[in-house]
């Protein structure tokens, strides 16, 4: 899905990001500066700063692109054919069986190599 987005100047985007970041920094700083004030008032102030910063960020071209990507992802996710419960169980059992078989194979190879190395070390000690 192609979304036609209004072209926006990179300078405006940069200004929006700077203002949003400044609002967030000021909101967090105000939490510490007004520590003696009511927690409710400080929380409302911080939430207000976060809300305004989020509103500013949504006006940037990056946010529009991300929203378009999200919408495209939702559309594609609806097209996925999910396996049935029975298919999932069979696939899981097949994977577990293969893991068990490969574990036995690797354990066998390891056991043989340990015995071969022990024999080599024993022969070296005799010499």
Backbone as a printed PyTorch tensor [residue, N CA C, xyz], in Angstrom:
tensor([[[  0.8450,  -1.1680,   0.0000],
         [  0.0000,   0.0000,   0.0000],
         [  0.8920,   1.2340,   0.0000]],

        [[  0.6770,   2.0970,  -0.9400],
         [  1.4650,   3.3070,  -1.0630],
         [  0.6760,   4.4540,  -0.4610]],

        [[  1.3260,   5.1610,   0.4400],
         [  0.6700,   6.2820,   1.0970],
         [  1.2830,   7.5610,   0.5620]],

        [[  0.4580,   8.4520,   0.0770],
         [  0.9330,   9.7280,  -0.4210],
         [  1.0660,  10.6810,   0.7610]],

        [[  2.2870,  11.0280,   1.0810],
         [  2.5170,  11.8890,   2.2350],
         [  2.9250,  13.2790,   1.7490]],

        [[  2.4810,  14.2680,   2.4890],
         [  2.8690,  15.6240,   2.1670],
         [  4.3530,  15.7680,   2.4370]],

        [[  5.0550,  16.3980,   1.5140],
         [  6.4810,  16.6000,   1.7490],
         [  6.6340,  17.7410,   2.7460]],

        [[  7.4690,  17.4950,   3.7110],
         [  7.6660,  18.4700,   4.7800],
         [  9.1450,  18.7830,   4.8390]],

        [[  9.4520,  19.9910,   5.0890],
         [ 10.8360,  20.4260,   5.1340],
         [ 11.5840,  19.7360,   6.2790]],

        [[ 12.8150,  19.2790,   6.0110],
         [ 13.6080,  18.6700,   7.0920],
         [ 13.8770,  19.6540,   8.2340]],

        [[ 13.8760,  20.9440,   7.8990],
         [ 14.0990,  21.9470,   8.9430],
         [ 12.9300,  21.9580,   9.9260]],

        [[ 11.7060,  21.8550,   9.3990],
         [ 10.5330,  21.8380,  10.2770],
         [ 10.5540,  20.5880,  11.1540]],

        [[ 10.9390,  19.4460,  10.5420],
         [ 11.0580,  18.2170,  11.3220],
         [ 12.0700,  18.3800,  12.4570]],

        [[ 13.1990,  18.9760,  12.1360],
         [ 14.2400,  19.1650,  13.1490],
         [ 13.7360,  20.0620,  14.2710]],

        [[ 13.0270,  21.1290,  13.9110],
         [ 12.4890,  22.0380,  14.9310],
         [ 11.4830,  21.3040,  15.8080]],

        [[ 10.6080,  20.5020,  15.1890],
         [  9.6210,  19.7530,  15.9750],
         [ 10.3020,  18.7830,  16.9370]],

        [[ 11.3380,  18.1010,  16.4730],
         [ 12.0590,  17.1630,  17.3530],
         [ 12.7570,  17.9010,  18.5030]],

        [[ 13.3580,  19.0400,  18.2080],
         [ 14.0360,  19.8080,  19.2610],
         [ 13.0350,  20.3020,  20.2950]],

        [[ 11.9070,  20.8240,  19.8250],
         [ 10.8890,  21.3360,  20.7570],
         [ 10.3230,  20.1930,  21.5970]],

        [[ 10.0420,  19.0530,  20.9750],
         [  9.5050,  17.9130,  21.7250],
         [ 10.5030,  17.4200,  22.7570]],

        [[ 11.7640,  17.3120,  22.3650],
         [ 12.7980,  16.8690,  23.3140],
         [ 12.9540,  17.8620,  24.4530]],

        [[ 12.9200,  19.1420,  24.1320],
         [ 13.0230,  20.1830,  25.1610],
         [ 11.8590,  20.0900,  26.1390]],

        [[ 10.6550,  19.8700,  25.6210],
         [  9.4910,  19.7170,  26.5010],
         [  9.6570,  18.5300,  27.4490]],

        [[ 10.1560,  17.4170,  26.9190],
         [ 10.3510,  16.2460,  27.7720],
         [ 11.4050,  16.5010,  28.8490]],

        [[ 12.5050,  17.1360,  28.4530],
         [ 13.5620,  17.4470,  29.4240],
         [ 13.0420,  18.4100,  30.4820]],

        [[ 12.2880,  19.4220,  30.0610],
         [ 11.7310,  20.3700,  31.0220],
         [ 10.7250,  19.6940,  31.9480]],

        [[  9.9330,  18.7730,  31.4120],
         [  8.9700,  18.0610,  32.2440],
         [  9.6410,  17.2290,  33.3280]],

        [[ 10.7050,  16.5300,  32.9480],
         [ 11.4270,  15.7180,  33.9310],
         [ 12.1550,  16.6160,  34.9250]],

        [[ 12.7430,  17.6950,  34.4380],
         [ 13.4440,  18.6240,  35.3310],
         [ 12.4690,  19.2580,  36.3260]],

        [[ 11.2720,  19.5790,  35.8540],
         [ 10.2650,  20.1840,  36.7320],
         [  9.8570,  19.2130,  37.8400]],

        [[  9.8960,  17.9230,  37.5580],
         [  9.5740,  16.9340,  38.5940],
         [ 10.5050,  17.0760,  39.7920]],

        [[ 11.7820,  17.2990,  39.5200],
         [ 12.7490,  17.4370,  40.6090],
         [ 12.7400,  18.8470,  41.2070]],

        [[ 12.5530,  19.8430,  40.3610],
         [ 12.5720,  21.2250,  40.8360],
         [ 11.3850,  21.4950,  41.7620]],

        [[ 10.2210,  20.9670,  41.4300],
         [  9.0270,  21.1720,  42.2440],
         [  8.7400,  19.9640,  43.1330]],

        [[  9.7620,  19.3840,  43.6990],
         [  9.6050,  18.1770,  44.5170],
         [  8.7340,  18.4380,  45.7510]],

        [[  8.6960,  19.6790,  46.2170],
         [  7.9050,  19.9760,  47.4100],
         [  6.4130,  20.1490,  47.0980]],

        [[  6.0730,  20.2440,  45.8230],
         [  4.6740,  20.4120,  45.4290],
         [  3.9490,  19.0660,  45.4290]],

        [[  2.6620,  19.1130,  45.2220],
         [  1.8260,  17.9180,  45.2140],
         [  2.2360,  16.9660,  44.0860]],

        [[  2.2570,  15.6840,  44.4230],
         [  2.6060,  14.6770,  43.4290],
         [  1.6030,  14.6670,  42.2870]],

        [[  0.3500,  14.8910,  42.6020],
         [ -0.6870,  14.9070,  41.5770],
         [ -0.4310,  16.0220,  40.5540]],

        [[ -0.1040,  17.2190,  41.0440],
         [  0.1700,  18.3330,  40.1390],
         [  1.3990,  18.0590,  39.2810]],

        [[  2.4360,  17.4970,  39.9010],
         [  3.6490,  17.1880,  39.1360],
         [  3.3700,  16.1240,  38.0860]],

        [[  2.5630,  15.1090,  38.4330],
         [  2.2360,  14.0460,  37.4830],
         [  1.4150,  14.5970,  36.3270]],

        [[  0.4560,  15.4620,  36.6240],
         [ -0.3520,  16.0820,  35.5700],
         [  0.5300,  16.9170,  34.6480]],

        [[  1.4450,  17.6770,  35.2350],
         [  2.3660,  18.4850,  34.4320],
         [  3.2330,  17.6310,  33.5240]],

        [[  3.7490,  16.5220,  34.0670],
         [  4.5990,  15.6510,  33.2660],
         [  3.7890,  14.9810,  32.1560]],

        [[  2.5840,  14.5250,  32.4870],
         [  1.7440,  13.9130,  31.4590],
         [  1.3720,  14.9160,  30.3730]],

        [[  1.1430,  16.1400,  30.7650],
         [  0.8440,  17.1880,  29.7910],
         [  2.0400,  17.4250,  28.8750]],

        [[  3.2360,  17.4830,  29.4510],
         [  4.4480,  17.6840,  28.6450],
         [  4.6550,  16.5050,  27.6870]],

        [[  4.4280,  15.2830,  28.1650],
         [  4.5730,  14.1020,  27.3130],
         [  3.5410,  14.1280,  26.2000]],

        [[  2.3070,  14.5110,  26.5210],
         [  1.2530,  14.5750,  25.5130],
         [  1.5510,  15.5880,  24.4250]],

        [[  1.9970,  16.7710,  24.8130],
         [  2.3120,  17.8100,  23.8300],
         [  3.5070,  17.3720,  22.9810]],

        [[  4.5120,  16.7650,  23.6160],
         [  5.6780,  16.2870,  22.8710],
         [  5.2720,  15.1980,  21.8840]],

        [[  4.4130,  14.2950,  22.3060],
         [  3.9450,  13.2350,  21.4090],
         [  3.1560,  13.8240,  20.2480]],

        [[  2.3220,  14.8250,  20.5280],
         [  1.5530,  15.4680,  19.4630],
         [  2.4800,  16.1410,  18.4540]],

        [[  3.5420,  16.7480,  18.9330],
         [  4.4980,  17.3790,  18.0240],
         [  5.2340,  16.3360,  17.1860]],

        [[  5.6110,  15.2390,  17.8310],
         [  6.3580,  14.1930,  17.1150],
         [  5.4960,  13.5590,  16.0230]],

        [[  4.1970,  13.4450,  16.2640],
         [  3.3280,  12.8490,  15.2410],
         [  3.2330,  13.7050,  13.9870]],

        [[  3.6460,  14.9340,  14.0530],
         [  3.6130,  15.8180,  12.8900],
         [  4.8570,  15.6790,  12.0220]],

        [[  5.8550,  14.9030,  12.4340],
         [  7.0830,  14.7610,  11.6600],
         [  6.8960,  13.7350,  10.5470]],

        [[  7.7550,  13.8150,   9.5520],
         [  7.6570,  12.8780,   8.4300],
         [  8.0350,  11.4640,   8.8730]],

        [[  8.9440,  11.3340,   9.8260],
         [  9.3120,  10.0060,  10.3230],
         [  8.1160,   9.3260,  10.9870]],

        [[  7.3640,  10.0720,  11.7590],
         [  6.1840,   9.4920,  12.4080],
         [  5.1470,   9.0860,  11.3740]],

        [[  4.9850,   9.8690,  10.3260],
         [  4.0350,   9.5080,   9.2670],
         [  4.4760,   8.2350,   8.5520]],

        [[  5.7780,   8.1340,   8.3090],
         [  6.2940,   6.9200,   7.6680],
         [  6.0920,   5.7070,   8.5710]],

        [[  6.3370,   5.8860,   9.8700],
         [  6.1530,   4.7810,  10.8030],
         [  4.6870,   4.3750,  10.8760]],

        [[  3.7810,   5.3210,  10.8340],
         [  2.3540,   5.0100,  10.8660],
         [  1.9450,   4.2620,   9.6010]],

        [[  2.4740,   4.6840,   8.4610],
         [  2.2060,   3.9770,   7.2140],
         [  2.7460,   2.5490,   7.2500]],

        [[  3.9270,   2.3850,   7.8160],
         [  4.5020,   1.0440,   7.9580],
         [  3.6320,   0.1870,   8.8650]],

        [[  3.1450,   0.7650,   9.9500],
         [  2.2750,   0.0270,  10.8770],
         [  1.0000,  -0.4260,  10.1620]],

        [[  0.4030,   0.4680,   9.4110],
         [ -0.8240,   0.1250,   8.6880],
         [ -0.5590,  -0.9770,   7.6640]],

        [[  0.5500,  -0.8970,   6.9440],
         [  0.9050,  -1.9340,   5.9840],
         [  1.1480,  -3.2670,   6.6830]],

        [[  1.7610,  -3.2210,   7.8660],
         [  2.0200,  -4.4510,   8.6210],
         [  0.7210,  -5.1160,   9.0530]],

        [[ -0.2350,  -4.3140,   9.4790],
         [ -1.5310,  -4.8680,   9.8880],
         [ -2.2240,  -5.5300,   8.7000]],

        [[ -2.1570,  -4.8900,   7.5390],
         [ -2.7670,  -5.4550,   6.3340],
         [ -2.1000,  -6.7920,   5.9890]],

        [[ -0.7810,  -6.8450,   6.0320],
         [ -0.0650,  -8.0800,   5.7060],
         [ -0.3270,  -9.1630,   6.7490]],

        [[ -0.4690,  -8.7630,   7.9980],
         [ -0.7210,  -9.7440,   9.0580],
         [ -2.0730, -10.4200,   8.8670]],

        [[ -3.0180,  -9.7080,   8.3020],
         [ -4.3320, -10.2930,   8.0320],
         [ -4.2650, -11.3350,   6.9160]],

        [[ -3.2350, -11.2560,   6.0690],
         [ -3.0930, -12.1910,   4.9570],
         [ -2.4350, -13.5030,   5.3810]],

        [[ -1.8500, -13.5440,   6.5620],
         [ -1.1260, -14.7330,   7.0160],
         [ -2.1020, -15.8770,   7.2490]],

        [[ -1.7210, -17.0570,   6.7720],
         [ -2.5110, -18.2570,   7.0220],
         [ -1.8620, -18.9660,   8.2210]],

        [[ -2.5150, -18.9020,   9.3490],
         [ -1.9630, -19.4630,  10.5630],
         [ -2.2180, -20.9680,  10.5990]],

        [[ -1.2600, -21.7430,  11.1500],
         [ -1.4580, -23.1940,  11.2200],
         [ -2.5460, -23.5490,  12.2320]],

        [[ -3.1530, -24.7060,  11.9990],
         [ -4.1690, -25.1730,  12.9340],
         [ -3.4900, -25.7220,  14.1740]],

        [[ -4.2730, -26.0040,  15.1920],
         [ -3.7210, -26.5550,  16.4270],
         [ -3.0610, -27.9090,  16.1550]],

        [[ -3.6980, -28.7250,  15.3220],
         [ -3.1710, -30.0490,  15.0120],
         [ -1.8350, -29.9350,  14.2640]],

        [[ -1.7400, -29.0100,  13.3030],
         [ -0.4880, -28.8080,  12.5710],
         [  0.6220, -28.3300,  13.5010]],

        [[  0.2820, -27.4600,  14.4310],
         [  1.2670, -26.9560,  15.3810],
         [  1.7790, -28.0780,  16.2720]],

        [[  0.8860, -28.9420,  16.7340],
         [  1.2910, -30.0570,  17.5980],
         [  2.1960, -31.0160,  16.8270]],

        [[  1.8340, -31.3480,  15.6010],
         [  2.6480, -32.2700,  14.8050],
         [  4.0280, -31.6830,  14.5180]],

        [[  4.0800, -30.4150,  14.1710],
         [  5.3660, -29.7630,  13.9010],
         [  6.2400, -29.7450,  15.1520]],

        [[  5.6350, -29.4360,  16.2890],
         [  6.3790, -29.3940,  17.5470],
         [  6.9280, -30.7650,  17.9020]],

        [[  6.1210, -31.8020,  17.7320],
         [  6.5890, -33.1600,  18.0260],
         [  7.7130, -33.5770,  17.0780]],

        [[  7.6140, -33.1960,  15.8090],
         [  8.6740, -33.5130,  14.8590],
         [  9.9780, -32.8320,  15.2450]],

        [[  9.8890, -31.5790,  15.6540],
         [ 11.0920, -30.8560,  16.0740],
         [ 11.6880, -31.4940,  17.3310]],

        [[ 10.8590, -31.8230,  18.3040],
         [ 11.3600, -32.4560,  19.5220],
         [ 12.0120, -33.8020,  19.2270]],

        [[ 11.4230, -34.5880,  18.3240],
         [ 12.0050, -35.8790,  17.9630],
         [ 13.3680, -35.6900,  17.3090]],

        [[ 13.4830, -34.7270,  16.4020],
         [ 14.7650, -34.4810,  15.7440],
         [ 15.8170, -33.9820,  16.7250]],

        [[ 15.4200, -33.1590,  17.6590],
         [ 16.3610, -32.6810,  18.6780],
         [ 16.8570, -33.8500,  19.5130]],

        [[ 15.9530, -34.7500,  19.8800],
         [ 16.3320, -35.9180,  20.6680],
         [ 17.2860, -36.8190,  19.8770]],

        [[ 16.9660, -37.0830,  18.6080],
         [ 17.8220, -37.9420,  17.7700],
         [ 19.1990, -37.3030,  17.5860]],

        [[ 19.2300, -36.0170,  17.2830],
         [ 20.5300, -35.3440,  17.1030],
         [ 21.3130, -35.3070,  18.4090]],

        [[ 20.6230, -35.1770,  19.5230],
         [ 21.3070, -35.2420,  20.8170],
         [ 21.9620, -36.5940,  21.0290]],

        [[ 21.2620, -37.6650,  20.6810],
         [ 21.8380, -39.0100,  20.7940],
         [ 23.0380, -39.1750,  19.8680]],

        [[ 22.9280, -38.6840,  18.6450],
         [ 24.0390, -38.7840,  17.6970],
         [ 25.2530, -38.0390,  18.2180]],

        [[ 25.0720, -36.8020,  18.6570],
         [ 26.2000, -36.0180,  19.1680],
         [ 26.7770, -36.6280,  20.4400]],

        [[ 25.9180, -37.1670,  21.3090],
         [ 26.3980, -37.8280,  22.5160],
         [ 27.2410, -39.0450,  22.1470]],

        [[ 26.8100, -39.8070,  21.1450],
         [ 27.5530, -40.9990,  20.7110],
         [ 28.9180, -40.6000,  20.1520]],

        [[ 28.9340, -39.5870,  19.3000],
         [ 30.2180, -39.1230,  18.7430],
         [ 31.1360, -38.6590,  19.8530]],

        [[ 30.6070, -37.9210,  20.8070],
         [ 31.4020, -37.4420,  21.9320],
         [ 31.9530, -38.6140,  22.7500]],

        [[ 31.1210, -39.6140,  23.0130],
         [ 31.5710, -40.7670,  23.7940],
         [ 32.7030, -41.5040,  23.0730]],

        [[ 32.5800, -41.6670,  21.7520],
         [ 33.6380, -42.3350,  20.9820],
         [ 34.9200, -41.5110,  21.0300]],

        [[ 34.8130, -40.2070,  20.8330],
         [ 36.0070, -39.3550,  20.8600],
         [ 36.6760, -39.3500,  22.2320]],

        [[ 35.8900, -39.3920,  23.2920],
         [ 36.4660, -39.4390,  24.6450],
         [ 37.2610, -40.7310,  24.8210]],

        [[ 36.7020, -41.8380,  24.3710],
         [ 37.4000, -43.1240,  24.5110],
         [ 38.6610, -43.1750,  23.6460]],

        [[ 38.5820, -42.6150,  22.4340],
         [ 39.7670, -42.5750,  21.5630],
         [ 40.8510, -41.7100,  22.1960]],

        [[ 40.4810, -40.5620,  22.7390],
         [ 41.4810, -39.6880,  23.3840],
         [ 42.0690, -40.3490,  24.6210]],

        [[ 41.2440, -41.0470,  25.3870],
         [ 41.7600, -41.7550,  26.5690],
         [ 42.7510, -42.8310,  26.1430]],

        [[ 42.4440, -43.5420,  25.0590],
         [ 43.3490, -44.5840,  24.5790],
         [ 44.6680, -43.9700,  24.1100]],

        [[ 44.5870, -42.8030,  23.3850],
         [ 45.8010, -42.1390,  22.9120],
         [ 46.6530, -41.6610,  24.0810]],

        [[ 46.0150, -41.0870,  25.0930],
         [ 46.7480, -40.6000,  26.2630],
         [ 47.3780, -41.7830,  26.9890]],

        [[ 46.6620, -42.8830,  27.1060],
         [ 47.1770, -44.0900,  27.7830],
         [ 48.3870, -44.6550,  27.0250]],

        [[ 48.3150, -44.6530,  25.6950],
         [ 49.4370, -45.1490,  24.8870],
         [ 50.6420, -44.2310,  25.0110]],

        [[ 50.3890, -42.9560,  25.1300],
         [ 51.4810, -41.9980,  25.2990],
         [ 52.1530, -42.1420,  26.6430]],

        [[ 51.3900, -42.5280,  27.6740],
         [ 51.9490, -42.6960,  29.0100],
         [ 52.8050, -43.9390,  29.0880]],

        [[ 52.4940, -44.9390,  28.2750],
         [ 53.2640, -46.1870,  28.2750],
         [ 54.6260, -45.9520,  27.6610]],

        [[ 54.7030, -45.1190,  26.6660],
         [ 55.9700, -44.8560,  25.9870],
         [ 56.8470, -44.1050,  26.9200]]])
